[in-house]
Amino acid sequence: MLREKIIESDVLVVGGGVAGCFAAVRARERGLNVTLVDMGYTGYTGATRWSLSGFIVYNPDWGIDLQQCIDFISKMGEYMNDREWTEIILKESWQIFQELMSWGADFRFEGPDGRPYVEDFLPVTVVRIGEMGLGPACRKRAEGLGVKILDRIMVTDLLKSDNEVVGAVGFSLYTGDFYIFKAKATVLATGGFGYGTGSGAVLAYKAGAEITCNGFNHTWPGAGSYPGGWPAISARSVFMRFVDGEGRKIDHPPNEELVDLKMVFLIHAGKGPIYWDLNSATPEDIERMRRRIKNTYPKFDTGFDPAQGGRILMDGHAVYDSGGAWLINKKCATSLPGLFAAGLSAYANILFRGAYHHAPGEGLTPSAVTGSRAGLGAAEYALQTEGADVDASVLREIKEDAYRPVNRKSGFDPRWTAQVVQSIMTPYFISL
């Protein structure tokens, strides 16, 4: 029989990536009781786990002018970024980076002469990331501070009392048990739908929060042809040379990790597909690519070797970005009292860079900074409120709705449906 569990906290964080972990850490550092819940395994799930290309760090001692960097990002982003947030994220990135280093995050210094940052994306300075990424270190830090972490729980709804968010509910993916999370403040940090489900924006929308930035997409070249995969994508991040479907070299800036609009226009003109041109790689380029693969995916061998040359088909990715809950202030509060948002649940990457992905780390760094601010904002809010209970009839209705798919007597069982879809899409010869 399914059980019902009630967990009370000062601050509830939904999502266990870099944004959620920073939110939990900040609230816990203020002495509050913090619960972090994730549908996967905190620190090893979502976009944070796969984001190994780099982390944007601004350090004035590295000789980069802050205003020049902001102007560059704004211009590249079609001036659709929030310049205040761009400045905040850049200024606070150094402290965040130092904290991550002290927690044991897997950074790799691949810059010239042993510098921490690479020069491929100047004036934006990027520190490369290794195999383990940032997530495991973030989890370890949160656990060490006493954050209560609950994994494999799918949050389905936010709880409200008189228009104030007072927690959430969900169910265990292992046992099916129903969880009621009561909290004085709640932080959504579930990521977008690129490597997750986009559930944070859905939760906020269902609760009545204002949503924004769902009109953006993110196009970039994925190494779709075997033997590409993630090792090839990792290598591509340090060697951006492309040709069109007619074999003509594309004049693409070598330090931009995406299919820019020029490539999109070529495809629209019937001159696609786009190919990654390894034939033009020099021995130095090949060495850089091998080093990047070794630092990110040493155990993930697909048989890809940049020295073999050739041209690899790039399968374009689109509708990769997603919007999130509208932030009403720099404390990452949403339009609903008691609800805060961070990371891609708060469209942090779009706030930072606007319409254009210009360098690796444009999702990680804003997520960490907004997570930190959301945790502080939630802690401040929790200290000023007593919390409230939710009407029992409302809880009963939410619970019935959550379990309705598995309790219905006819139609397709959701477990069967999931297995059929997985059997079609999961085999390697399909996904490759």
C-alpha positions in Angstrom: 0.0 0.0 0.0 1.3 3.5 -0.9 2.3 5.6 2.0 1.9 9.3 2.6 4.9 11.2 4.0 5.0 14.8 5.2 8.3 16.6 5.3 8.5 20.1 6.8 11.3 22.6 6.0 12.1 26.2 6.1 13.2 26.1 2.5 12.3 23.6 -0.2 14.5 23.3 -3.3 13.2 21.4 -6.3 16.0 20.3 -8.6 19.5 19.0 -7.8 21.7 20.6 -10.5 24.2 23.4 -9.9 21.4 26.0 -9.4 19.5 23.9 -6.9 22.6 22.9 -5.0 23.7 26.5 -4.7 20.3 27.5 -3.5 20.2 24.8 -0.9 23.8 25.6 0.3 23.0 29.3 0.6 19.8 28.8 2.6 21.5 26.2 4.8 24.5 28.5 5.4 21.9 30.9 6.9 21.0 28.2 9.5 17.7 27.2 8.0 16.3 23.7 7.6 16.6 22.9 3.9 15.2 20.0 1.9 16.3 19.4 -1.7 14.3 17.0 -3.9 15.2 15.8 -7.4 13.6 13.5 -9.9 17.0 12.0 -10.6 20.0 11.7 -8.4 21.2 15.1 -7.1 24.5 16.1 -8.6 24.5 13.5 -11.3 21.4 14.4 -13.3 20.1 16.9 -15.8 22.1 19.4 -17.8 24.6 20.0 -15.0 26.0 16.5 -15.5 26.5 16.9 -19.2 27.8 20.4 -19.2 31.5 19.8 -19.5 32.6 22.3 -22.1 33.4 25.1 -19.7 32.5 27.6 -17.0 32.5 31.3 -17.7 34.6 33.2 -15.1 35.3 36.9 -15.1 38.4 38.0 -13.1 39.6 41.6 -13.6 43.1 40.4 -12.8 43.1 38.5 -16.1 43.2 41.8 -17.9 39.7 41.7 -19.4 37.6 44.9 -19.3 34.2 44.2 -17.7 32.3 46.7 -19.9 33.9 45.3 -23.0 32.8 41.9 -22.0 29.2 43.0 -21.3 29.1 44.9 -24.6 30.3 41.8 -26.5 27.7 39.5 -24.9 25.0 42.1 -25.6 25.9 42.5 -29.2 26.2 38.8 -29.8 22.8 38.2 -28.1 21.0 40.7 -30.3 20.7 43.0 -27.3 18.0 40.7 -25.9 19.9 40.0 -22.7 19.3 41.8 -19.4 22.5 43.9 -19.0 22.0 44.2 -15.3 21.9 40.5 -14.9 24.8 40.1 -17.3 26.9 42.3 -15.1 25.8 40.6 -11.9 26.6 37.2 -13.2 30.0 38.2 -14.5 30.9 40.0 -11.3 29.8 37.1 -9.0 31.3 34.4 -11.2 34.8 34.6 -9.6 33.5 34.0 -6.1 31.3 31.1 -7.4 34.3 29.6 -9.2 36.5 29.8 -6.1 33.9 28.1 -4.1 33.5 25.3 -6.6 37.2 24.8 -6.7 37.3 24.5 -2.9 34.4 22.0 -3.1 36.4 19.8 -5.4 34.8 20.6 -8.8 36.6 19.0 -11.8 38.1 22.0 -13.5 40.9 21.6 -16.1 43.3 24.5 -16.8 43.8 24.2 -20.6 44.8 27.8 -21.3 48.1 28.7 -22.9 51.1 28.6 -20.5 49.0 26.9 -17.9 46.5 29.7 -17.5 43.1 28.7 -16.0 41.1 30.1 -19.0 41.2 29.4 -22.7 41.4 32.3 -25.1 39.0 30.9 -27.7 36.1 33.0 -26.7 37.7 36.4 -25.7 36.7 38.8 -24.3 34.7 36.0 -22.5 37.0 33.9 -20.4 36.1 30.2 -20.0 37.6 27.6 -17.7 37.3 24.1 -19.1 35.7 21.3 -17.1 36.7 17.7 -16.7 35.1 14.3 -16.7 33.3 14.6 -13.3 31.9 18.1 -13.9 30.5 20.3 -11.1 27.5 18.2 -9.9 29.2 15.7 -7.6 31.1 18.4 -5.7 27.9 20.4 -5.3 26.1 17.4 -3.9 28.9 16.7 -1.4 28.9 20.3 -0.2 25.2 20.4 0.3 25.2 17.1 2.2 28.2 18.2 4.3 26.2 21.2 5.4 23.2 19.1 6.5 20.8 19.7 3.5 18.2 16.9 3.5 18.5 15.4 0.0 15.7 13.2 -1.4 16.3 11.6 -4.8 14.0 9.9 -7.3 11.0 12.0 -6.4 8.9 13.6 -9.1 7.3 16.8 -7.9 3.9 17.3 -9.6 2.4 20.4 -8.1 3.2 23.4 -5.9 1.1 24.0 -2.8 -0.6 27.3 -2.2 -2.4 29.0 0.6 -4.0 32.4 -0.2 -1.9 32.8 -3.3 1.3 32.1 -1.4 3.4 29.1 -2.3 3.9 27.0 0.8 5.6 23.8 -0.5 5.0 21.1 -3.1 3.9 17.5 -3.5 5.2 14.6 -5.5 5.7 10.9 -5.5 8.6 8.5 -5.3 9.7 6.9 -8.6 10.9 3.9 -6.6 8.0 3.2 -4.2 5.1 5.4 -5.5 4.8 6.9 -2.0 3.1 10.3 -1.9 5.3 13.2 -0.5 3.9 16.4 1.0 6.6 19.0 1.3 5.7 21.9 3.6 8.0 24.9 3.4 8.0 28.6 4.1 9.8 29.3 0.8 10.3 27.2 -2.3 13.0 27.4 -5.0 12.4 26.0 -8.5 15.7 24.8 -10.1 14.7 21.9 -12.3 16.5 23.1 -15.4 15.0 23.5 -18.9 13.9 20.8 -21.3 17.2 20.3 -23.1 18.4 17.6 -20.7 15.3 17.4 -18.5 11.6 17.8 -18.7 11.1 21.5 -18.2 8.9 20.7 -15.2 9.9 23.8 -13.3 8.3 26.2 -15.7 5.2 23.9 -15.8 5.0 23.8 -12.0 5.2 27.6 -11.9 2.7 28.1 -14.7 0.2 25.7 -13.1 0.5 27.6 -9.8 -0.2 30.9 -11.5 3.3 32.4 -11.8 4.2 34.6 -14.8 6.3 32.8 -17.4 8.6 34.3 -20.1 11.1 33.6 -22.8 9.5 30.5 -24.3 10.1 32.0 -27.8 13.9 31.4 -27.8 15.6 28.5 -29.4 19.2 27.4 -29.5 20.8 26.0 -32.7 24.1 24.2 -32.6 25.9 21.4 -34.4 25.5 18.0 -32.8 27.8 15.3 -34.0 25.1 13.0 -35.2 26.9 10.5 -37.4 28.6 7.5 -35.9 31.3 7.4 -34.4 30.6 10.8 -33.1 28.5 11.2 -30.0 29.7 13.2 -26.9 33.4 12.7 -27.5 33.0 14.4 -30.9 30.9 17.2 -29.5 33.7 17.7 -26.9 36.3 17.8 -29.6 34.2 20.1 -31.7 34.2 22.7 -28.9 37.9 23.4 -29.7 37.8 23.0 -33.5 34.9 24.7 -35.3 35.4 24.2 -39.0 32.5 23.5 -41.2 31.5 23.1 -44.9 28.1 23.1 -46.5 26.4 20.4 -48.5 28.4 21.4 -51.6 31.7 21.1 -49.8 32.3 24.8 -49.6 34.0 26.2 -46.6 31.7 28.2 -44.3 33.2 31.4 -43.0 32.3 30.6 -39.4 34.1 32.3 -36.4 36.2 29.5 -34.9 35.4 30.4 -31.4 31.6 30.2 -31.5 30.1 27.0 -30.3 26.9 26.8 -32.4 25.4 26.9 -35.8 25.2 30.6 -36.3 22.6 32.3 -38.4 24.7 32.1 -41.5 24.5 28.3 -41.3 20.8 28.4 -40.7 20.4 30.6 -43.8 22.5 28.2 -45.9 20.2 25.3 -44.9 17.1 27.4 -45.7 18.7 28.1 -49.1 19.0 24.4 -49.8 22.8 24.2 -49.3 22.7 21.9 -46.4 23.4 19.7 -44.6 26.3 21.0 -42.6 29.5 19.0 -42.1 32.2 19.2 -39.6 35.4 19.3 -41.6 38.2 17.4 -39.9 40.2 17.3 -43.1 41.3 20.8 -42.4 42.6 20.1 -38.9 46.3 20.6 -38.3 48.4 18.4 -36.0 48.0 21.0 -33.4 44.2 21.1 -33.8 44.1 17.3 -33.5 46.2 17.4 -30.3 43.8 19.9 -28.8 40.8 17.8 -29.7 42.4 14.7 -28.2 43.2 16.5 -25.0 39.6 17.8 -24.7 38.2 14.3 -25.2 40.6 12.9 -22.6 39.6 15.5 -20.0 35.9 15.0 -20.5 35.1 11.5 -21.7 38.1 9.3 -21.0 35.9 6.2 -20.4 33.3 6.9 -23.1 35.0 5.5 -26.2 32.8 5.6 -29.3 35.8 4.9 -31.6 36.0 8.5 -32.7 39.5 9.8 -33.5 39.9 13.3 -35.0 43.1 12.2 -36.7 41.1 10.0 -39.0 39.9 13.1 -40.8 36.8 13.1 -42.9 33.6 15.1 -42.7 31.0 14.4 -40.1 27.4 15.2 -40.5 26.1 17.8 -38.0 22.5 17.1 -36.9 21.2 20.5 -36.0 19.6 20.9 -32.6 16.8 23.4 -32.1 14.1 24.4 -29.7 16.8 23.6 -27.1 16.3 26.6 -24.8 13.2 27.2 -22.7 11.8 30.0 -20.8 11.0 29.9 -17.1 9.3 31.8 -14.3 9.5 35.6 -14.5 11.9 37.1 -11.9 10.5 40.2 -10.3 13.8 41.2 -8.5 17.4 40.3 -8.2 16.6 38.0 -5.3 15.1 35.6 -7.9 11.6 36.0 -6.5 8.8 35.2 -8.9 5.4 36.8 -9.2 4.0 34.4 -6.6 4.9 35.1 -2.9 7.0 32.3 -1.4 8.2 31.1 -4.8 11.8 31.6 -6.1 13.4 30.3 -9.3 17.0 29.8 -10.5 18.9 28.4 -13.4 17.1 27.5 -16.5 13.8 27.4 -14.5 14.3 31.1 -14.4 15.7 31.4 -18.0 19.0 32.5 -16.5 21.0 31.7 -19.6 18.8 34.0 -21.7 19.0 36.7 -19.1 22.8 36.5 -19.3 23.4 36.2 -23.1 20.2 37.0 -24.9 19.4 35.3 -28.2 22.7 33.9 -29.0 24.9 31.2 -27.4 28.4 32.6 -27.7 30.6 30.5 -25.4 30.5 27.4 -23.3 29.3 28.0 -19.7 26.5 30.4 -20.6 24.1 28.1 -18.8 26.3 26.8 -15.9 27.6 30.2 -14.7 24.2 32.0 -14.7 22.6 28.9 -13.1 25.1 28.9 -10.2 24.8 32.7 -9.7 21.0 32.7 -9.7 20.9 29.6 -7.6 23.0 31.4 -5.0 20.8 34.5 -5.1 17.6 32.4 -5.0 18.8 30.6 -1.9 19.6 33.9 -0.2 16.2 35.3 -1.2 14.3 32.2 -0.1 16.1 32.2 3.2 15.3 35.9 3.8 11.6 35.2 3.0 11.4 32.1 5.2 12.7 34.1 8.2 9.9 36.6 7.8 7.0 34.2 7.5 5.3 31.6 9.7 4.2 29.4 6.8 0.7 28.1 6.3 -1.2 24.9 5.9 -3.0 23.7 2.8 -6.7 22.7 2.9 -7.1 18.9 3.2 -9.6 18.8 0.3 -7.0 20.5 -2.0 -4.4 18.0 -1.1 -6.7 15.2 -1.7 -7.6 16.5 -5.1 -4.0 17.0 -6.1 -3.1 13.5 -5.0 -5.9 12.0 -6.9 -4.8 13.9 -10.0 -1.2 12.7 -9.6 -2.1 9.1 -9.4 -4.9 9.1 -11.9 -2.8 7.6 -14.8 -1.9 4.5 -12.8 -5.3 4.1 -11.2 -7.5 4.1 -14.2 -9.2 0.9 -15.2 -8.9 1.2 -19.0 -6.7 2.6 -21.7 -2.9 2.2 -21.9 -0.9 1.7 -18.8 1.7 4.5 -18.5 4.4 2.0 -17.6 3.7 0.0 -20.7 3.7 3.1 -22.8 7.1 4.2 -21.5 8.6 0.7 -22.2 7.3 0.7 -25.8 8.8 4.2 -26.4 12.1 3.2 -24.8 12.3 0.0 -26.9 11.9 2.1 -30.0 14.2 5.0 -29.2 16.8 3.6 -26.9 18.7 1.1 -29.1 22.1 2.4 -30.1 21.3 2.0 -33.8 18.4 4.3 -33.5 19.9 7.0 -31.2 23.1 7.2 -33.3 
